[in-house]
Amino acid sequence: MLQIANAFFKLPGDYLLPTDDEITGFKNRLNERLSPTTPQSDEDLEWDVGDCVAQWWRPNHETFLYPFLPAHVSRPKELKKLYLIHLPKKKLLSVPKNMKLLAVPLFELYDNAPRYGPQLSAIPHYLSRYRFEFVAEDGTVEARMPGLGADGGGTNGMAAKVLVDGDGGGDEQMHTNGHENEGHDNVIT
């Protein structure tokens, strides 16, 4: 996230013409905003653009953006999209002198619309559908969020109690993400 002055936060991006290709135009804008002026290699200019995480519509010349296009609007003024960018292990970023590049944790963005605005404070909600992997320098997965341990099985001691009543007997089975729970004492119901 970029910080301008001491109070204004924004994501790197810019406007595209309606005739521009979205992904190509987005990569060009990222190169203009974050790539060094004299790149050392072609890797400094490559971006891995992932899913479109969210989109907001501005129906007219108001300041409000909506996460839906209102039914009465046939020609909206603006469509703002948020994409997930996959960064490589090493990436050289360059930021203008009047801005700061900040790594803001998701828990600080969450429900903090007075400071970051409604679009940026909603990012944790949009990212909740993804599973993040924490990878060590040697390439091994150390942990996954949310829920699974590094081995892909078990939930770091957490389990769900599933009640099965096939024959009216009220049998109880312990499951962790579809696997039978063997030896876990911590149960979330």
Buried (B, 14 or more C-beta within 10 A) or exposed (E): BBBEEEEEBBBBBEEBEEEEEEEEBBBBBBBEBBBEEEBEEEEBEBBEBEEEBBBBBBBEEEEEBBEEBEEEBEEEEEEBEBBBBEEEEEEEEEBEEEBBEEEBEEEEBBEBEEEBBEBBBBBBBBBEEEEEEEEEEEEEBEEBEEEBBBEEEBBEEBBBEEEEEEEEEEEEEBEBBEEEBEEBEEEEE
